[in-house]
Amino acid sequence: MDKYDKVMDLAKRRGFLWNSFELYGGAAGFFDYGPLGCTVKRKIENLWRDFYVLNEGYMEIEAPTIGIEDIFVASGHVGGFSDPLTECGGCSQSFRADHLIEALGIEGVGALDTVQLDEMIVQNNIVCPECGCKLGKSFEFNLMFQTKIGPGTGRPGYLRPETAQGMFVDFQRLSRFYREKLPFGAVQIGKSYRNEISPRQGVLRLREFTQAECEIFVDPDVKTHPNFDKYKDVKLTLYPQAQQADPSGTTIQKTVGEAVADGTVAHEFLAYYVALTNDFLIRVGISPEDLRFRQHLSDEMAHYAVDCWDAEIKTDRFGWVEVVGIADRTDYDLSAHAKQSKVELSVYIEYPEPIIETKFVVKPDMGKLGPLFKGKAKAVGDALKELSAEEIQAAGDEITVTADGESFTVSKNLIAFGEESVKISGKTIVPHVIEPSYGIDRITYCVMEHAYDEEELTADAGADTADDDEGSRAVMRFKNIVAPYQAAVHPLMGKPDLSAAARNLFSEIVAAGIMCDYDESGTIGKRYRRNDEIGIPFSVTIDFDTIEKENKPVTIRDRDTMKQILVPADNLVSVLKDLLSGKKTFEESGEIVSR
């Protein structure tokens, strides 16, 4: 088995991940999180909230997972959210046409249309990987799940393919909530849905998945981040466009400040959130040496993006896997929704000091326009105000303008025009959007793979007790902050007085807010092995000394080193808190037990 198989085998045995609908034969692209997996995932989500809500100050919203069609027309998903699909003429299996070509090691197929993909399939003699039959013509398959809202024919709707659109649709409310002061942002964690053509990468490509997205609305003229110094000197592993285009190109190491200064990353705001993503992923347990940030190539850059970087994590089976995208989406989303909804989505920004500008000004005589055009007078007046000096000078005695889709002719003597000195106190802008978008399921799997380890044990180097099995142990070396349990409590054996003392200590630990397991089945060595396999950092053992000696010593065992220390039972909770927070090292926390 490769590492993926080992991790997934452990995940299924120990309650991290299960195939959905197993009772009925399952379905590709769906997984259930068991008790331990759900706990790890929630801890990753909560740490993400600490980063973006607590520290960045971007409050969380919750929008429906079903959206009306207008939303996705505006976002471009109805017209352009598709993948090239080809079907086998023999077994009727469906495949991503571009993935079949990429499987041969051919790069750069992402920008090809279906005709070009079909040509490459023929040129490379690609057939159905399941039965070997000829593949049909490729066509674009929209990945959204469509539904109807309401009974009967209903109103067209879709399961959302991303959480972002809810924050764009709520922009006006959010703007007022933040007192219309840029920058401001909102976050959302929740389910998204994509009807993937052929999800064959386990938990890395799902049809229902969890996203954690942050939409940060910024002034497009302000490219400096107020807290940039926090990450300015942090070194990142970057894979820019230039390095990817060079056949001998490799990743490069640069500080965040250097990357902005030389133009590798477009501006401080984007670079700050690349660095924050790096910080987050390392905090949850991703190995820094297996983490890089790859810049989108020109032919894969979204049409609305100025710059976009993917956080990629190296996996044993699938190579580099994208887990986070950090993009400057410009004003595309707000402008698209404003056009579709016919509602202005903008912010008025006051200048620190008013400025005086000489402007060409048109002043319609609204007292005379009113009787002439009645209910259309305001629209006609607004259209006249938009005229330039050249347009008025080119006109004769009458001026024709368009308002509300109609043409109106106005006598030039009904307007006054000329240059004036105008005091301008601010400007109305459509904010740009910086978007860090996290795939929580992919991150959760990668955390598990990076935590997984196997270790050979002997009686001299590792076995915890004389009756413990020697050989190898599987251990999940989770960071304390994401471990499903942070501690476990064990009576040395199942004696009533030991069990009672252990239960009392267990209750104290839980009351202190520490996620704790209790286990008294089997030998203590086998219990330690079970703890290692699910990644519990510290195991607490109660023996007869605990109930007989005055200082009530208990044993704490460290998962990673298997070393043990003795601490008084009365100090146990505070010692565990110090160990879990990293305030003290294991050796500093108690009396080392020699074997």
C-alpha positions as CSV (number, residue, x, y, z in Angstrom):
1,M,0.0,0.0,0.0
2,D,1.1,3.5,-0.7
3,K,0.7,6.2,2.0
4,Y,-2.8,7.2,0.7
5,D,-4.0,3.6,1.1
6,K,-2.5,3.4,4.6
7,V,-4.0,6.7,5.7
8,M,-7.4,5.8,4.3
9,D,-7.3,2.3,5.8
10,L,-6.6,3.8,9.2
11,A,-9.2,6.5,8.6
12,K,-11.9,3.9,7.9
13,R,-11.0,1.6,10.8
14,R,-10.7,4.3,13.5
15,G,-13.6,6.5,12.6
16,F,-12.1,9.4,10.6
17,L,-13.6,8.9,7.1
18,W,-16.1,6.5,5.6
19,N,-17.5,6.1,2.1
20,S,-21.0,7.6,2.0
21,F,-24.0,5.3,1.4
22,E,-22.0,2.1,2.0
23,L,-25.1,0.3,2.9
24,Y,-26.4,0.8,-0.7
25,G,-23.1,0.3,-2.5
26,G,-21.8,3.9,-2.2
27,A,-21.4,6.7,-4.8
28,A,-18.2,8.4,-6.0
29,G,-17.5,11.9,-4.8
30,F,-19.1,11.6,-1.3
31,F,-17.5,10.8,2.1
32,D,-18.9,10.8,5.6
33,Y,-16.8,12.1,8.5
34,G,-16.8,9.7,11.4
35,P,-16.5,10.9,15.1
36,L,-12.8,11.5,15.0
37,G,-12.6,12.9,11.4
38,C,-15.5,15.3,12.2
39,T,-13.6,16.5,15.3
40,V,-10.4,17.1,13.4
41,K,-12.3,18.9,10.6
42,R,-14.2,21.2,13.1
43,K,-10.9,22.1,14.8
44,I,-9.4,23.1,11.5
45,E,-12.5,25.2,10.8
46,N,-12.3,26.8,14.2
47,L,-8.6,27.6,13.8
48,W,-9.5,29.2,10.5
49,R,-12.1,31.3,12.3
50,D,-9.4,32.4,14.8
51,F,-7.3,33.6,11.9
52,Y,-10.0,35.4,9.9
53,V,-12.7,36.3,12.4
54,L,-10.9,36.8,15.7
55,N,-7.6,38.2,14.3
56,E,-8.5,39.8,11.0
57,G,-11.9,41.0,12.2
58,Y,-14.0,39.8,9.3
59,M,-17.4,38.6,10.7
60,E,-19.1,35.4,9.6
61,I,-22.3,35.2,7.7
62,E,-24.5,32.2,6.6
63,A,-26.3,32.3,3.3
64,P,-28.5,29.6,1.7
65,T,-26.8,26.7,-0.1
66,I,-29.4,27.0,-2.8
67,G,-29.4,30.1,-5.0
68,I,-31.8,31.6,-7.6
69,E,-30.7,31.5,-11.2
70,D,-30.0,35.2,-11.4
71,I,-27.2,34.9,-9.0
72,F,-25.3,32.4,-11.1
73,V,-26.1,34.1,-14.4
74,A,-24.4,37.2,-12.9
75,S,-21.4,35.2,-11.6
76,G,-20.9,33.4,-14.9
77,H,-21.6,30.0,-13.6
78,V,-24.6,29.3,-15.7
79,G,-22.8,30.2,-18.9
80,G,-19.2,29.1,-18.2
81,F,-18.8,26.8,-15.3
82,S,-18.1,23.6,-17.1
83,D,-15.6,20.8,-17.8
84,P,-15.0,18.9,-21.0
85,L,-16.8,15.6,-20.9
86,T,-16.3,12.5,-23.1
87,E,-18.3,9.3,-22.8
88,C,-17.3,5.8,-23.7
89,G,-19.2,4.2,-26.6
90,G,-18.9,0.8,-25.0
91,C,-19.4,1.0,-21.2
92,S,-21.0,4.5,-21.1
93,Q,-18.5,5.7,-18.5
94,S,-17.9,9.5,-18.4
95,F,-14.5,11.0,-18.2
96,R,-12.8,14.5,-18.1
97,A,-11.3,14.7,-21.6
98,D,-8.5,17.0,-20.4
99,H,-7.6,14.6,-17.5
100,L,-7.2,11.7,-19.9
101,I,-4.7,13.6,-21.9
102,E,-2.9,14.9,-18.8
103,A,-2.5,11.3,-17.6
104,L,0.0,10.8,-20.4
105,G,2.2,13.5,-19.0
106,I,1.1,16.1,-21.6
107,E,0.9,19.6,-20.1
108,G,-0.9,22.8,-21.1
109,V,-4.3,21.3,-22.1
110,G,-6.4,23.3,-19.7
111,A,-6.9,26.1,-22.2
112,L,-7.9,23.9,-25.2
113,D,-11.5,23.7,-26.5
114,T,-13.4,20.5,-27.0
115,V,-12.4,20.2,-30.7
116,Q,-8.7,20.5,-29.9
117,L,-9.1,18.0,-27.1
118,D,-10.7,15.5,-29.4
119,E,-7.9,15.9,-31.9
120,M,-5.3,15.2,-29.2
121,I,-7.3,12.1,-28.0
122,V,-7.2,10.7,-31.6
123,Q,-3.5,11.6,-32.1
124,N,-2.5,9.9,-28.9
125,N,-4.8,6.8,-29.4
126,I,-6.6,7.4,-26.1
127,V,-9.4,5.0,-25.4
128,C,-11.7,4.3,-22.5
129,P,-9.5,3.4,-19.4
130,E,-12.2,1.0,-18.2
131,C,-13.0,-1.1,-21.2
132,G,-10.7,0.1,-24.0
133,C,-13.5,1.2,-26.3
134,K,-13.5,4.3,-28.5
135,L,-14.5,7.6,-26.8
136,G,-17.2,9.9,-28.1
137,K,-17.0,13.5,-29.0
138,S,-16.2,15.9,-26.1
139,F,-18.7,18.5,-25.0
140,E,-18.9,21.1,-22.2
141,F,-20.7,19.8,-19.1
142,N,-22.0,22.3,-16.6
143,L,-20.9,21.3,-13.1
144,M,-23.8,22.9,-11.1
145,F,-26.6,20.8,-9.6
146,Q,-29.8,22.3,-10.9
147,T,-33.1,22.2,-8.9
148,K,-36.5,23.9,-8.8
149,I,-37.6,26.3,-6.1
150,G,-41.2,25.8,-5.3
151,P,-43.9,23.3,-6.5
152,G,-44.8,22.5,-10.1
153,T,-42.5,24.1,-12.7
154,G,-41.0,26.2,-9.9
155,R,-38.3,28.8,-10.2
156,P,-34.9,27.7,-11.5
157,G,-32.3,27.3,-8.8
158,Y,-28.9,25.8,-8.2
159,L,-26.9,24.3,-5.4
160,R,-24.2,26.8,-4.9
161,P,-20.8,25.8,-6.4
162,E,-19.0,28.2,-4.0
163,T,-19.8,30.1,-0.9
164,A,-18.5,33.4,-2.3
165,Q,-21.7,34.6,-4.1
166,G,-23.7,34.9,-0.8
167,M,-21.2,37.6,0.4
168,F,-21.4,39.5,-2.9
169,V,-25.2,39.5,-2.9
170,D,-25.1,40.7,0.7
171,F,-22.6,43.5,-0.1
172,Q,-25.0,46.4,0.6
173,R,-25.9,45.0,4.0
174,L,-22.3,44.3,4.8
175,S,-21.2,47.7,3.7
176,R,-23.7,49.3,6.1
177,F,-22.7,46.9,8.9
178,Y,-19.0,48.1,8.6
179,R,-20.1,51.7,8.4
180,E,-18.9,51.9,4.7
181,K,-15.3,52.0,5.8
182,L,-12.9,50.1,3.5
183,P,-11.3,47.7,3.8
184,F,-14.0,45.4,5.2
185,G,-14.7,41.7,4.7
186,A,-16.9,38.8,5.5
187,V,-16.3,35.0,5.8
188,Q,-18.5,32.0,5.2
189,I,-17.8,28.3,6.0
190,G,-20.2,25.9,4.5
191,K,-21.1,23.3,1.9
192,S,-20.6,23.8,-1.8
193,Y,-21.6,21.4,-4.6
194,R,-20.1,20.5,-7.9
195,N,-21.3,17.6,-10.1
196,E,-17.8,16.4,-10.9
197,I,-17.7,14.3,-14.1
198,S,-15.5,11.5,-12.7
199,P,-14.3,12.0,-9.1
200,R,-11.5,9.5,-8.7
201,Q,-9.3,11.1,-6.1
202,G,-11.0,10.1,-2.9
203,V,-11.5,13.0,-0.6
204,L,-9.5,15.3,-2.8
205,R,-12.3,15.6,-5.4
206,L,-15.8,15.6,-4.0
207,R,-19.3,16.5,-5.3
208,E,-20.2,17.9,-1.9
209,F,-17.5,19.7,0.0
210,T,-16.8,22.3,2.6
211,Q,-15.3,25.7,1.7
212,A,-14.0,28.5,3.9
213,E,-13.9,31.7,2.0
214,C,-13.2,35.3,2.9
215,E,-14.2,38.2,0.7
216,I,-12.2,41.3,1.5
217,F,-13.5,44.5,-0.1
218,V,-10.7,47.1,-0.7
219,D,-10.2,50.4,-2.4
220,P,-8.5,49.6,-5.8
221,D,-6.3,52.6,-5.4
222,V,-4.9,51.4,-2.0
223,K,-2.4,48.5,-2.5
224,T,-0.8,48.7,1.0
225,H,-1.9,46.5,3.8
226,P,-2.0,48.1,7.3
227,N,-0.5,45.0,8.9
228,F,2.0,44.1,6.2
229,D,5.0,44.3,8.6
230,K,3.6,41.2,10.4
231,Y,4.6,38.9,7.5
232,K,7.1,41.2,5.6
233,D,10.1,39.1,6.6
234,V,8.5,35.7,6.4
235,K,10.1,33.5,3.7
236,L,7.8,31.7,1.3
237,T,8.3,29.0,-1.3
238,L,7.0,30.5,-4.5
239,Y,6.5,29.0,-8.0
240,P,5.9,32.1,-10.2
241,Q,4.9,32.1,-13.9
242,A,8.4,32.7,-15.0
243,Q,9.7,29.6,-13.2
244,Q,6.9,27.4,-14.6
245,A,7.6,28.6,-18.2
246,D,11.3,27.7,-17.8
247,P,11.9,23.9,-18.5
248,S,14.6,24.0,-15.8
249,G,12.6,26.2,-13.5
250,T,12.1,25.4,-9.9
251,T,10.5,27.0,-6.9
252,I,12.2,30.0,-5.4
253,Q,12.5,31.3,-1.8
254,K,11.6,34.9,-1.1
255,T,10.4,37.0,1.8
256,V,7.0,38.5,1.4
257,G,8.5,41.9,1.3
258,E,10.9,41.0,-1.5
259,A,8.1,39.3,-3.5
260,V,6.1,42.5,-3.5
261,A,9.1,44.8,-4.1
262,D,10.2,43.0,-7.3
263,G,6.7,42.5,-8.6
264,T,6.5,38.7,-8.1
265,V,3.3,39.2,-6.2
266,A,1.0,42.0,-7.5
267,H,0.6,44.0,-4.3
268,E,0.7,44.0,-0.5
269,F,-2.9,43.0,0.1
270,L,-2.5,39.9,-2.0
271,A,0.9,39.0,-0.6
272,Y,-0.4,39.4,3.0
273,Y,-3.1,36.8,2.5
274,V,-0.6,34.4,0.8
275,A,1.6,34.7,3.9
276,L,-1.4,34.3,6.2
277,T,-2.4,31.2,4.4
278,N,1.2,29.9,4.8
279,D,1.0,30.6,8.5
280,F,-2.4,28.8,8.8
281,L,-1.4,25.7,6.9
282,I,1.8,25.2,9.0
283,R,-0.2,25.8,12.2
284,V,-2.6,22.9,11.3
285,G,0.3,20.5,10.6
286,I,1.4,20.8,7.0
287,S,5.1,20.2,6.6
288,P,6.7,23.5,5.3
289,E,9.0,21.6,3.0
290,D,5.9,20.1,1.2
291,L,4.1,23.5,0.8
292,R,4.4,25.9,-2.0
293,F,2.5,28.8,-3.6
294,R,2.1,28.5,-7.4
295,Q,1.0,31.5,-9.5
296,H,-1.6,30.9,-12.1
297,L,-0.3,30.8,-15.6
298,S,-1.7,33.4,-18.1
299,D,-3.9,30.8,-19.9
300,E,-5.4,29.6,-16.6
301,M,-5.8,32.9,-14.9
302,A,-9.5,33.7,-14.4
303,H,-10.7,36.6,-16.7
304,Y,-11.5,38.7,-13.7
305,A,-8.2,38.2,-11.8
306,V,-5.2,40.5,-11.7
307,D,-3.2,37.9,-9.9
308,C,-3.9,34.5,-8.3
309,W,-1.8,32.1,-6.3
310,D,-2.6,28.5,-5.2
311,A,-1.3,27.0,-2.0
312,E,-0.3,23.5,-3.0
313,I,0.6,20.6,-0.7
314,K,2.7,17.7,-1.8
315,T,0.9,14.3,-1.4
316,D,2.3,10.8,-1.8
317,R,0.0,9.6,-4.5
318,F,-1.4,12.7,-6.2
319,G,1.6,15.0,-6.2
320,W,1.0,18.7,-5.7
321,V,-2.6,19.3,-4.7
322,E,-4.3,22.8,-4.7
323,V,-5.9,23.4,-1.3
324,V,-6.3,27.2,-1.2
325,G,-6.6,29.9,-3.9
326,I,-5.8,33.5,-3.1
327,A,-7.0,35.9,-5.9
328,D,-7.4,39.5,-6.6
329,R,-10.9,39.3,-8.3
330,T,-10.9,43.1,-9.1
331,D,-14.5,44.6,-9.3
332,Y,-15.8,41.8,-11.5
333,D,-18.3,40.3,-9.0
334,L,-19.8,43.4,-7.7
335,S,-20.1,44.9,-11.2
336,A,-21.7,41.8,-12.6
337,H,-24.3,41.6,-9.8
338,A,-25.0,45.3,-10.2
339,K,-25.6,44.8,-13.9
340,Q,-27.8,41.8,-13.4
341,S,-29.8,43.3,-10.5
342,K,-29.8,46.9,-11.7
343,V,-28.8,48.0,-8.2
344,E,-25.6,50.0,-7.7
345,L,-23.1,48.2,-5.5
346,S,-20.6,50.8,-4.5
347,V,-19.1,52.7,-1.6
348,Y,-18.6,56.4,-1.1
349,I,-15.1,57.2,0.3
350,E,-14.4,60.6,1.9
351,Y,-11.1,62.2,1.3
352,P,-9.0,63.3,4.3
353,E,-9.3,66.8,3.0
354,P,-11.7,68.1,0.3
355,I,-10.0,68.9,-3.0
356,I,-10.9,71.6,-5.5
357,E,-11.3,70.5,-9.2
358,T,-12.3,72.4,-12.3
359,K,-15.0,70.4,-14.0
360,F,-17.3,70.9,-16.9
361,V,-20.8,71.0,-15.5
362,V,-24.2,70.7,-17.1
363,K,-27.2,72.2,-15.2
364,P,-30.6,71.4,-16.6
365,D,-33.5,73.7,-15.8
366,M,-35.6,71.2,-13.9
367,G,-38.4,73.7,-13.5
368,K,-39.0,73.7,-17.2
369,L,-38.1,70.0,-17.8
370,G,-40.7,68.9,-15.3
371,P,-43.8,70.0,-17.2
372,L,-42.3,68.9,-20.5
373,F,-41.3,65.3,-19.5
374,K,-43.3,64.8,-16.3
375,G,-42.3,61.4,-14.7
376,K,-39.3,61.1,-17.0
377,A,-37.9,64.5,-16.2
378,K,-35.3,63.3,-13.6
379,A,-34.0,60.6,-15.9
380,V,-33.7,63.1,-18.7
381,G,-31.9,65.6,-16.4
382,D,-29.5,62.9,-15.3
383,A,-28.7,62.0,-18.9
384,L,-28.0,65.7,-19.7
385,K,-25.6,66.0,-16.8
386,E,-23.5,63.2,-18.3
387,L,-22.9,65.0,-21.5
388,S,-19.4,66.2,-22.3
389,A,-18.4,69.6,-23.5
390,E,-17.6,68.2,-26.9
391,E,-21.1,66.6,-27.2
392,I,-22.8,69.9,-26.3
393,Q,-20.7,71.9,-28.6
394,A,-21.3,69.5,-31.5
395,A,-25.1,69.8,-31.0
396,G,-27.2,72.4,-32.7
397,D,-30.1,74.1,-31.0
398,E,-31.5,70.8,-29.8
399,I,-29.8,67.9,-27.9
400,T,-31.0,64.3,-28.0
401,V,-30.3,62.1,-25.0
402,T,-31.4,58.5,-24.1
403,A,-33.0,57.8,-20.7
404,D,-34.6,54.6,-19.6
405,G,-34.3,53.2,-23.1
406,E,-36.1,56.1,-24.7
407,S,-34.8,59.1,-26.8
408,F,-35.7,62.6,-25.7
409,T,-35.0,65.9,-27.6
410,V,-34.2,68.9,-25.4
411,S,-33.8,72.5,-26.4
412,K,-30.3,73.7,-25.7
413,N,-31.7,76.9,-24.0
414,L,-33.1,74.7,-21.2
415,I,-29.6,73.9,-19.9
416,A,-26.7,75.9,-18.6
417,F,-23.2,74.6,-19.0
418,G,-19.6,75.6,-18.4
419,E,-16.5,75.0,-16.2
420,E,-16.8,75.5,-12.5
421,S,-14.5,75.1,-9.5
422,V,-16.0,72.3,-7.5
423,K,-15.2,71.1,-4.0
424,I,-15.0,67.4,-4.0
425,S,-15.2,65.7,-0.6
426,G,-14.9,62.1,-1.8
427,K,-15.4,59.5,-4.5
428,T,-17.8,56.7,-5.2
429,I,-16.1,53.4,-6.2
430,V,-16.9,49.8,-6.8
431,P,-14.5,48.0,-4.4
432,H,-12.1,45.3,-5.6
433,V,-12.2,41.9,-3.9
434,I,-9.3,39.9,-2.4
435,E,-10.4,36.3,-1.9
436,P,-8.6,33.6,0.0
437,S,-10.7,30.4,-0.7
438,Y,-9.9,27.3,1.4
439,G,-10.9,23.7,0.6
440,I,-11.4,22.3,4.1
441,D,-11.8,18.7,3.0
442,R,-8.5,18.7,1.1
443,I,-6.7,20.4,3.9
444,T,-8.1,17.8,6.4
445,Y,-6.9,14.9,4.3
446,C,-3.4,16.5,3.8
447,V,-3.1,17.1,7.6
448,M,-3.8,13.4,8.1
449,E,-1.3,12.3,5.5
450,H,1.4,14.6,6.9
451,A,0.7,13.4,10.4
452,Y,0.8,9.7,9.5
453,D,4.0,7.9,10.4
454,E,5.2,4.4,11.0
455,E,7.9,3.4,13.4
456,E,9.8,0.2,14.2
457,L,9.9,-0.6,17.9
458,T,12.1,-2.8,20.0
459,A,12.2,-3.5,23.7
460,D,15.3,-1.2,24.0
461,A,13.9,1.5,21.8
462,G,10.3,2.2,22.1
463,A,8.2,-0.5,23.7
464,D,6.3,1.1,26.6
465,T,5.8,-2.0,28.8
466,A,7.2,-5.5,29.0
467,D,3.9,-7.0,27.8
468,D,3.6,-4.6,24.9
469,D,3.9,-5.9,21.4
470,E,7.2,-5.1,19.7
471,G,7.4,-4.5,16.0
472,S,6.0,-1.3,14.4
473,R,3.5,1.3,15.4
474,A,1.4,3.6,13.3
475,V,1.1,7.0,14.8
476,M,-0.7,10.2,13.8
477,R,1.5,13.0,14.8
478,F,-1.2,15.7,14.8
479,K,-0.5,19.1,16.1
480,N,-2.1,19.5,19.5
481,I,-4.6,22.1,18.2
482,V,-6.2,19.7,15.7
483,A,-5.8,16.3,17.5
484,P,-9.3,14.7,17.9
485,Y,-8.6,14.1,21.6
486,Q,-5.9,16.1,23.4
487,A,-5.5,13.6,26.2
488,A,-6.6,10.1,27.3
489,V,-7.0,8.7,30.8
490,H,-6.4,5.1,31.8
491,P,-6.5,3.1,35.0
492,L,-3.5,0.8,34.9
493,M,-5.9,-2.1,35.2
494,G,-9.7,-2.6,35.7
495,K,-9.7,-2.5,39.5
496,P,-12.7,-0.6,41.0
497,D,-10.5,1.7,43.1
498,L,-8.2,2.5,40.2
499,S,-11.2,3.1,37.9
500,A,-12.9,5.4,40.4
501,A,-9.7,7.5,40.7
502,A,-9.3,7.6,37.0
503,R,-12.9,8.7,36.4
504,N,-12.5,11.5,38.9
505,L,-9.4,12.8,37.1
506,F,-11.2,12.4,33.7
507,S,-14.0,14.6,35.0
508,E,-11.6,17.3,36.1
509,I,-9.8,17.3,32.7
510,V,-13.1,17.6,30.8
511,A,-14.4,20.3,33.1
512,A,-11.2,22.3,32.3
513,G,-12.2,22.3,28.6
514,I,-9.7,19.6,27.4
515,M,-11.1,17.1,24.9
516,C,-10.3,13.8,26.6
517,D,-10.9,10.0,26.0
518,Y,-11.3,7.4,28.7
519,D,-10.2,3.8,28.0
520,E,-9.7,0.8,30.4
521,S,-10.0,-2.1,28.0
522,G,-6.9,-4.3,27.2
523,T,-3.3,-4.0,28.4
524,I,-2.0,-0.5,29.0
525,G,0.5,-1.0,26.1
526,K,-2.3,-1.8,23.7
527,R,-4.2,1.2,24.9
528,Y,-1.2,3.4,24.2
529,R,-1.0,2.0,20.7
530,R,-4.6,2.8,20.1
531,N,-4.0,6.3,21.3
532,D,-1.0,6.7,19.0
533,E,-2.9,5.5,16.0
534,I,-5.6,8.2,16.4
535,G,-3.1,10.9,17.4
536,I,-3.8,11.6,21.1
537,P,-0.8,13.7,22.2
538,F,-0.8,12.8,25.9
539,S,-1.9,9.7,27.8
540,V,-2.5,9.8,31.6
541,T,-2.2,6.6,33.6
542,I,-3.4,6.0,37.2
543,D,-1.8,3.2,39.1
544,F,-1.8,2.1,42.8
545,D,0.8,4.9,43.7
546,T,-1.9,7.4,42.7
547,I,-4.3,6.2,45.3
548,E,-1.7,5.2,48.0
549,K,1.0,7.9,48.0
550,E,0.5,11.3,49.6
551,N,1.3,13.3,46.5
552,K,-0.9,11.1,44.3
553,P,1.5,10.8,41.3
554,V,0.1,10.1,37.9
555,T,2.0,9.2,34.7
556,I,1.8,11.3,31.6
557,R,3.1,9.7,28.4
558,D,4.1,11.7,25.3
559,R,2.8,10.3,22.0
560,D,5.8,11.2,19.8
561,T,8.7,10.2,22.0
562,M,6.9,7.7,24.2
563,K,8.7,9.2,27.2
564,Q,6.9,9.3,30.5
565,I,6.8,11.8,33.4
566,L,5.3,11.7,36.9
567,V,3.2,14.7,38.1
568,P,1.0,15.1,41.2
569,A,-2.6,14.5,40.4
570,D,-3.6,17.9,41.9
571,N,-1.4,19.6,39.2
572,L,-2.5,17.4,36.3
573,V,-4.9,19.8,34.6
574,S,-2.4,22.8,34.7
575,V,0.4,20.6,33.5
576,L,-1.7,19.3,30.6
577,K,-2.7,22.9,29.7
578,D,0.9,24.0,29.6
579,L,1.9,21.0,27.5
580,L,-0.9,21.5,25.0
581,S,-0.2,25.2,24.6
582,G,3.5,24.7,24.3
583,K,4.2,26.9,27.3
584,K,6.4,24.1,28.8
585,T,8.3,21.2,27.2
586,F,7.6,17.7,28.2
587,E,10.8,17.3,30.1
588,E,10.2,20.5,32.1
589,S,6.8,19.4,33.2
590,G,7.5,16.6,35.6
591,E,9.9,13.9,36.9
592,I,11.1,11.7,34.0
593,V,10.3,8.0,34.5
594,S,13.2,5.7,33.7
595,R,12.5,2.4,32.1
